[in-house]
Amino acid sequence: MLEILEASYVEGARGVEVIPSGKITEAAQMMSEIYSDYVITGSTYPSKNSGISLLVEIGAKLIFVHGMISDNRGGILLRLLDEISSNGIIPGVATHDPIPTLKHCIENSLNVKVFLIPFNANGILMGNTKKLEEIVDKTKNFHFIGMKTLAAGEIEPEAAFQYIANHNICAVTIGMVTKQQAEESTRIALKALNNKTL
């Protein structure tokens, strides 16, 4: 796991988004100890044990409430956002149903700074693609991080990240399982995102 994170770092990635479990948390913590500019972000579990304490322990700077909680738009979302914030960590919301969840958080002025949203050229899991693009591009007082950007391998990285570069997406999370994937995806993503024209 550490080898994959290091390969991505060498290509220019400066962080990782983790779930609070397994070897990825250990590898992420090691990376942040080795590289002072390495940032850990994470997502909670959608269960009674949210995993916030482990994410705090490994030094996460940003924690997203899991989409299964966020998309219910209820009291648990508010409680977890408060718990994240009370630990001095930037609170975020991950969503698998982006349009209603974004609207709920924004219209109700929830304690959210960043949204982790499905965002890809094929529109997979985005709902009304044009409407979501409009919300993302016109909403300037929040940050948006794209997930599912390669649509489970259906989109070539060049096309995927060029699409992202045309919108108000400040970063992406990319699933990687090999060193080669880490090198290639990071290189292509940074090339596209560093040449944004917004």
Backbone as numpy.savetxt, mean C-alpha at the origin, in Angstrom:
# Nx Ny Nz CAx CAy CAz Cx Cy Cz
13.75 -14.56 1.97 12.93 -13.37 1.97 13.80 -12.11 1.97
14.83 -12.12 2.81 15.73 -10.97 2.89 16.39 -10.71 1.54
16.74 -11.78 0.82 17.37 -11.65 -0.49 16.47 -10.88 -1.47
15.18 -11.14 -1.42 14.22 -10.46 -2.30 14.14 -8.98 -1.96
14.05 -8.67 -0.66 13.98 -7.27 -0.24 15.26 -6.52 -0.59
16.40 -7.18 -0.42 17.67 -6.54 -0.78 17.78 -6.30 -2.28
17.32 -7.24 -3.08 17.35 -7.07 -4.54 16.49 -5.88 -4.95
15.35 -5.74 -4.33 14.46 -4.61 -4.62 15.11 -3.30 -4.16
15.77 -3.33 -3.02 16.44 -2.13 -2.50 17.55 -1.67 -3.44
18.34 -2.60 -3.93 19.44 -2.27 -4.85 18.90 -1.57 -6.10
17.69 -1.96 -6.53 17.07 -1.33 -7.71 16.41 0.01 -7.39
16.32 0.36 -6.10 15.78 1.67 -5.74 14.58 1.70 -4.83
14.00 0.54 -4.51 12.86 0.52 -3.58 13.36 0.89 -2.19
12.57 1.64 -1.48 12.98 2.08 -0.15 12.01 1.67 0.94
11.25 0.61 0.68 10.34 0.15 1.70 9.59 -1.09 1.30
8.77 -1.55 2.23 7.99 -2.77 2.03 6.66 -2.62 2.77
5.64 -3.26 2.24 4.34 -3.33 2.92 4.15 -4.77 3.32
3.97 -5.01 4.62 3.93 -6.38 5.15 2.62 -6.66 5.87
2.34 -7.94 6.03 1.30 -8.37 6.95 2.02 -8.80 8.22
1.39 -8.68 9.37 2.09 -8.96 10.64 2.20 -10.46 10.94
3.01 -11.15 10.12 3.15 -12.59 10.31 4.34 -13.12 9.53
4.98 -14.11 10.06 5.97 -14.87 9.31 7.29 -14.17 9.09
8.04 -14.73 8.15 9.41 -14.29 7.90 9.51 -12.91 7.27
8.44 -12.43 6.63 8.50 -11.11 6.00 8.70 -10.02 7.06
8.10 -10.18 8.23 8.28 -9.16 9.26 9.72 -9.15 9.76
10.30 -10.33 9.91 11.70 -10.42 10.34 12.63 -9.81 9.30
12.40 -10.13 8.04 13.23 -9.59 6.96 13.09 -8.08 6.85
11.87 -7.58 7.00 11.64 -6.14 6.92 12.36 -5.42 8.06
12.28 -5.98 9.26 12.96 -5.37 10.39 14.48 -5.36 10.18
15.02 -6.45 9.64 16.46 -6.50 9.36 16.84 -5.43 8.34
16.01 -5.27 7.31 16.30 -4.25 6.29 16.32 -2.85 6.90
15.38 -2.57 7.80 15.35 -1.23 8.40 16.51 -1.01 9.35
17.07 -2.08 9.89 18.25 -1.97 10.73 19.52 -1.77 9.90
19.55 -2.36 8.71 20.71 -2.24 7.82 20.70 -0.91 7.08
19.53 -0.50 6.60 19.41 0.70 5.76 18.55 1.74 6.47
19.14 2.87 6.81 18.42 3.89 7.57 17.27 4.53 6.80
17.28 4.42 5.48 16.21 5.02 4.67 15.12 4.02 4.30
15.13 2.86 4.91 14.15 1.81 4.58 12.91 1.99 5.45
11.74 2.00 4.83 10.48 2.26 5.53 9.60 1.01 5.51
9.12 0.65 6.68 8.18 -0.46 6.80 6.77 0.10 6.91
5.89 -0.42 6.07 4.46 -0.17 6.22 3.80 -1.53 6.36
2.57 -1.53 6.86 1.91 -2.81 7.04 0.41 -2.69 7.02
-0.23 -3.83 6.97 -1.69 -3.91 7.03 -2.09 -4.80 8.19
-3.16 -4.44 8.85 -3.65 -5.23 9.97 -4.24 -6.55 9.48
-4.44 -7.45 10.43 -5.20 -8.67 10.17 -6.68 -8.34 10.26
-7.52 -9.03 9.52 -8.96 -8.82 9.64 -9.57 -9.71 10.72
-8.91 -9.78 11.88 -9.38 -10.66 12.95 -9.26 -9.93 14.29
-9.61 -10.64 15.35 -9.56 -10.04 16.69 -8.16 -9.54 17.03
-7.14 -10.31 16.67 -5.76 -9.86 16.85 -5.34 -9.13 15.58
-5.38 -7.83 15.62 -5.12 -7.02 14.43 -3.67 -7.04 13.97
-2.75 -7.39 14.89 -1.33 -7.39 14.54 -0.67 -6.03 14.66
-1.41 -5.04 15.14 -0.83 -3.69 15.25 0.39 -3.70 16.16
0.33 -4.43 17.28 1.47 -4.44 18.21 2.74 -4.97 17.55
2.64 -6.00 16.71 3.82 -6.51 16.01 4.33 -5.48 15.00
3.42 -4.84 14.29 3.84 -3.82 13.32 4.53 -2.65 14.02
4.04 -2.27 15.19 4.68 -1.22 15.98 6.07 -1.69 16.40
6.16 -2.93 16.87 7.43 -3.50 17.34 8.51 -3.51 16.25
8.12 -3.79 15.01 9.13 -3.85 13.94 9.39 -2.49 13.30
8.71 -1.45 13.82 9.02 -0.09 13.37 8.22 0.41 12.19
7.01 -0.10 11.98 6.18 0.38 10.87 5.91 1.87 11.03
6.00 2.60 9.94 5.74 4.04 9.92 4.31 4.36 9.49
3.68 3.42 8.80 2.33 3.57 8.28 1.64 2.22 8.39
0.42 2.22 8.95 -0.33 0.97 9.06 -1.72 1.18 8.46
-2.07 0.28 7.55 -3.39 0.29 6.93 -4.33 -0.65 7.68
-5.55 -0.19 7.92 -6.58 -1.11 8.41 -6.97 -1.98 7.22
-7.02 -3.28 7.44 -7.31 -4.25 6.37 -8.64 -3.95 5.70
-8.71 -4.20 4.40 -9.91 -3.94 3.62 -11.16 -4.64 4.10
-11.02 -5.84 4.69 -12.20 -6.54 5.19 -12.84 -5.79 6.35
-12.06 -5.00 7.07 -12.57 -4.16 8.16 -13.02 -2.81 7.59
-12.15 -2.19 6.81 -12.43 -0.86 6.27 -13.70 -0.83 5.43
-13.88 -1.85 4.61 -15.02 -1.86 3.70 -16.36 -2.04 4.41
-16.32 -2.44 5.69 -17.56 -2.49 6.49 -17.92 -1.11 7.03
-16.93 -0.21 7.05 -17.13 1.18 7.43 -17.85 1.32 8.78
-17.41 0.53 9.76 -18.06 0.54 11.06 -17.14 0.97 12.19
-17.57 0.65 13.40 -16.86 1.06 14.60 -15.47 0.46 14.75
-15.29 -0.75 14.24 -13.96 -1.38 14.35 -12.94 -0.57 13.56
-13.33 -0.06 12.41 -12.44 0.79 11.61 -11.99 1.99 12.43
-12.93 2.66 13.07 -12.58 3.84 13.88 -11.65 3.48 15.02
-11.94 2.36 15.70 -11.10 1.93 16.83 -9.68 1.63 16.38
-9.54 0.92 15.26 -8.19 0.57 14.79 -7.44 1.81 14.31
-8.11 2.73 13.64 -7.45 3.97 13.22 -6.94 4.73 14.44
-7.74 4.78 15.50 -7.31 5.45 16.73 -6.13 4.73 17.38
-6.17 3.39 17.38 -5.07 2.62 17.97 -3.77 2.86 17.20
-3.86 2.88 15.89 -2.68 3.14 15.06 -2.13 4.53 15.36
-3.00 5.52 15.33 -2.60 6.90 15.56 -2.02 7.11 16.97
-2.61 6.45 17.96 -2.15 6.62 19.34 -0.75 6.05 19.55
-0.29 5.22 18.64 1.07 4.68 18.69 2.05 5.56 17.92
1.58 6.72 17.46 2.45 7.64 16.73 2.74 7.21 15.31
1.85 6.40 14.76 2.04 5.85 13.41 0.98 6.45 12.49
1.35 6.67 11.25 0.42 7.23 10.26 -0.69 6.21 10.00
-1.96 6.62 10.18 -3.07 5.71 9.94 -3.50 5.70 8.48
-3.74 4.51 7.97 -4.19 4.37 6.59 -5.33 3.39 6.48
-5.96 3.38 5.32 -7.07 2.47 5.05 -6.78 1.71 3.77
-6.83 0.38 3.85 -6.78 -0.46 2.66 -8.22 -0.79 2.30
-8.51 -0.93 1.02 -9.87 -1.23 0.61 -9.89 -2.13 -0.62
-10.91 -2.99 -0.65 -11.17 -3.82 -1.82 -12.45 -3.36 -2.51
-13.07 -2.34 -1.92 -14.30 -1.73 -2.45 -14.08 -0.22 -2.42
-13.19 0.27 -3.26 -12.64 1.61 -3.07 -13.60 2.79 -3.12
-14.52 2.83 -4.04 -15.33 4.05 -4.19 -16.16 4.34 -2.94
-16.98 3.41 -2.45 -17.76 3.74 -1.25 -16.89 3.94 0.00
-15.80 3.18 0.11 -14.95 3.33 1.29 -14.21 4.66 1.27
-13.67 5.06 0.13 -13.02 6.37 0.04 -14.01 7.48 0.36
-15.19 7.42 -0.24 -16.20 8.45 0.02 -16.55 8.51 1.50
-16.74 7.36 2.13 -17.07 7.31 3.56 -15.98 7.98 4.40
-14.74 7.61 4.15 -13.63 8.15 4.94 -13.46 9.65 4.73
-13.56 10.09 3.50 -13.36 11.51 3.19 -14.53 12.35 3.69
-15.76 11.93 3.40 -16.94 12.70 3.80 -17.13 12.76 5.31
-16.67 11.74 6.03 -16.81 11.71 7.48 -15.54 12.16 8.20
-14.58 12.69 7.46 -13.33 13.22 8.02 -12.67 12.24 8.99
-12.58 10.98 8.58 -11.92 10.00 9.43 -10.43 10.30 9.51
-9.81 9.80 10.56 -8.39 10.02 10.81 -7.56 9.14 9.88
-7.55 9.51 8.61 -6.86 8.74 7.58 -5.99 9.70 6.78
-4.78 9.29 6.49 -3.86 10.10 5.68 -3.58 9.46 4.32
-3.65 8.12 4.29 -3.23 7.36 3.10 -4.24 6.24 2.82
-4.47 6.01 1.54 -5.34 4.91 1.12 -4.55 3.93 0.26
-4.71 2.64 0.54 -4.13 1.56 -0.26 -5.28 0.98 -1.08
-5.24 1.22 -2.39 -6.38 0.88 -3.24 -5.97 0.02 -4.42
-6.89 -0.87 -4.88 -6.62 -1.58 -6.13 -6.65 -0.57 -7.27
-5.60 -0.58 -8.09 -5.50 0.41 -9.17 -4.67 -0.19 -10.28
-5.33 -0.50 -11.39 -4.62 -1.15 -12.49 -5.30 -0.86 -13.81
-4.57 -1.01 -14.88 -5.04 -0.69 -16.23 -6.22 -1.54 -16.68
-6.42 -2.70 -16.07 -7.56 -3.56 -16.43 -8.80 -3.27 -15.60
-8.67 -2.41 -14.59 -9.82 -2.06 -13.75 -10.24 -3.14 -12.77
-9.40 -4.14 -12.57 -9.74 -5.25 -11.68 -9.84 -4.77 -10.23
-10.96 -5.07 -9.60 -11.29 -4.71 -8.21 -11.44 -3.21 -7.98
-11.51 -2.43 -9.05 -11.62 -0.98 -8.91 -13.06 -0.49 -8.86
-14.02 -1.33 -9.19 -15.40 -0.86 -9.30 -15.54 -0.07 -10.59
-16.16 1.09 -10.51 -16.29 1.98 -11.67 -14.94 2.64 -11.91
-14.22 2.14 -12.88 -12.83 2.57 -13.12 -12.72 4.08 -13.31
-13.54 4.63 -14.17 -13.47 6.08 -14.45 -13.76 6.91 -13.21
-14.74 6.48 -12.41 -15.09 7.21 -11.20 -13.94 7.16 -10.20
-13.32 5.98 -10.04 -12.20 5.87 -9.11 -11.02 6.71 -9.59
-10.73 6.67 -10.88 -9.65 7.52 -11.42 -9.92 8.99 -11.10
-11.16 9.40 -11.26 -11.53 10.80 -11.00 -11.33 11.16 -9.52
-11.77 10.27 -8.62 -11.58 10.52 -7.19 -10.10 10.64 -6.86
-9.31 9.70 -7.34 -7.87 9.69 -7.07 -7.20 10.95 -7.62
-7.52 11.30 -8.84 -6.83 12.42 -9.49 -7.26 13.78 -8.95
-8.46 13.89 -8.41 -8.95 15.18 -7.92 -8.77 15.37 -6.42
-8.44 14.32 -5.70 -8.30 14.39 -4.25 -6.84 14.61 -3.91
-6.52 15.82 -3.51 -5.11 16.18 -3.32 -4.65 16.17 -1.87
-5.56 16.11 -0.89 -5.14 16.19 0.50 -4.98 14.82 1.17
-4.94 13.76 0.35 -4.66 12.40 0.82 -3.64 11.79 -0.14
-2.97 10.76 0.34 -2.04 10.02 -0.52 -2.68 8.69 -0.90
-2.39 8.26 -2.12 -2.92 6.99 -2.63 -1.76 6.09 -3.03
-1.82 4.86 -2.54 -0.84 3.83 -2.90 -1.61 2.76 -3.67
-1.08 2.37 -4.82 -1.74 1.37 -5.65 -1.33 -0.04 -5.28
-2.32 -0.92 -5.21 -2.07 -2.36 -5.06 -2.79 -3.07 -6.20
-2.50 -4.33 -6.38 -3.07 -5.11 -7.49 -2.72 -4.46 -8.82
-1.59 -3.78 -8.87 -1.20 -3.00 -10.05 -0.89 -3.86 -11.27
-0.46 -5.09 -11.04 -0.18 -6.00 -12.15 -1.37 -6.92 -12.44
-2.47 -6.74 -11.70 -3.69 -7.54 -11.88 -3.37 -9.04 -11.88
-2.67 -9.47 -10.84 -2.30 -10.89 -10.68 -1.55 -11.42 -11.90
-0.67 -10.61 -12.45 0.17 -11.02 -13.57 -0.47 -10.88 -14.93
-1.68 -10.33 -15.00 -2.37 -10.16 -16.28 -1.82 -8.99 -17.10
-1.15 -8.06 -16.44 -0.65 -6.87 -17.12 0.88 -6.88 -17.07
1.51 -6.61 -18.19 2.97 -6.52 -18.22 3.40 -5.31 -17.38
4.51 -5.42 -16.65 4.93 -4.33 -15.78 5.03 -2.96 -16.47
5.56 -2.91 -17.68 5.70 -1.62 -18.37 4.34 -0.94 -18.53
3.35 -1.67 -19.01 2.01 -1.11 -19.21 1.36 -0.78 -17.87
1.56 -1.64 -16.89 0.95 -1.43 -15.58 1.43 -0.14 -14.94
2.73 0.07 -14.95 3.26 1.23 -14.25 3.15 2.52 -15.06
3.05 2.40 -16.37 2.78 3.59 -17.17 1.37 4.10 -16.86
0.43 3.18 -16.70 -0.94 3.55 -16.31 -0.92 4.26 -14.95
-0.22 3.68 -13.99 -0.12 4.27 -12.65 0.48 5.68 -12.73
1.51 5.84 -13.55 2.20 7.13 -13.66 1.30 8.24 -14.18
0.21 7.89 -14.82 -0.71 8.89 -15.35 -1.76 9.33 -14.33
-1.63 8.87 -13.09 -2.62 9.20 -12.06 -1.94 9.63 -10.77
-2.74 10.13 -9.84 -2.26 10.66 -8.56 -1.97 9.52 -7.57
-1.12 8.61 -7.99 -0.70 7.48 -7.15 0.76 7.75 -6.77
1.04 7.81 -5.46 2.38 8.20 -5.02 3.33 7.02 -4.86
2.79 5.81 -4.75 3.63 4.62 -4.57 2.80 3.39 -4.95
3.48 2.27 -5.08 2.79 1.01 -5.37 3.33 -0.09 -4.47
2.49 -1.08 -4.22 2.94 -2.31 -3.58 2.89 -3.38 -4.66
3.94 -4.17 -4.71 4.06 -5.18 -5.76 4.37 -6.52 -5.09
3.56 -7.52 -5.37 3.85 -8.86 -4.85 5.04 -9.45 -5.58
6.02 -9.92 -4.81 7.24 -10.47 -5.40 7.61 -11.76 -4.67
7.96 -12.78 -5.42 8.36 -14.03 -4.78 9.75 -14.50 -5.20
10.35 -13.82 -6.17 11.72 -14.18 -6.58 12.57 -12.92 -6.65
13.87 -13.13 -6.57 14.82 -12.03 -6.70 14.68 -11.37 -8.07
14.51 -12.17 -9.10 14.37 -11.64 -10.46 13.13 -10.75 -10.58
12.00 -11.20 -10.02 10.79 -10.38 -10.03 11.02 -9.06 -9.30
11.70 -9.13 -8.17 11.97 -7.93 -7.38 12.79 -6.93 -8.18
13.82 -7.42 -8.83 14.68 -6.53 -9.62 13.92 -5.91 -10.78
13.24 -6.75 -11.55 12.55 -6.27 -12.75 11.40 -5.32 -12.41
10.53 -5.74 -11.50 9.36 -4.92 -11.17 9.76 -3.59 -10.55
10.74 -3.61 -9.66 11.18 -2.37 -9.03 11.78 -1.43 -10.06
12.63 -1.93 -10.91 13.27 -1.11 -11.94 12.21 -0.45 -12.84
11.28 -1.24 -13.32 10.25 -0.74 -14.24 9.32 0.25 -13.53
8.91 -0.08 -12.30 8.01 0.81 -11.56 8.66 2.16 -11.31
9.90 2.15 -10.86 10.57 3.42 -10.57 10.81 4.25 -11.82
11.12 3.59 -12.91 11.31 4.32 -14.17 10.03 5.06 -14.55
8.91 4.37 -14.48 7.62 4.99 -14.84 7.21 6.06 -13.84
7.33 5.75 -12.54 6.86 6.68 -11.52 7.76 7.91 -11.39
9.03 7.78 -11.69 9.92 8.94 -11.63 9.75 9.86 -12.83
9.03 9.42 -13.84 8.78 10.24 -15.03 7.32 10.69 -15.11
6.64 10.76 -13.96 5.23 11.16 -13.94 5.06 12.55 -14.52
3.91 12.77 -15.14 3.65 14.07 -15.77 2.48 14.80 -15.13
2.06 14.42 -13.93 0.94 15.10 -13.27 1.34 16.47 -12.79
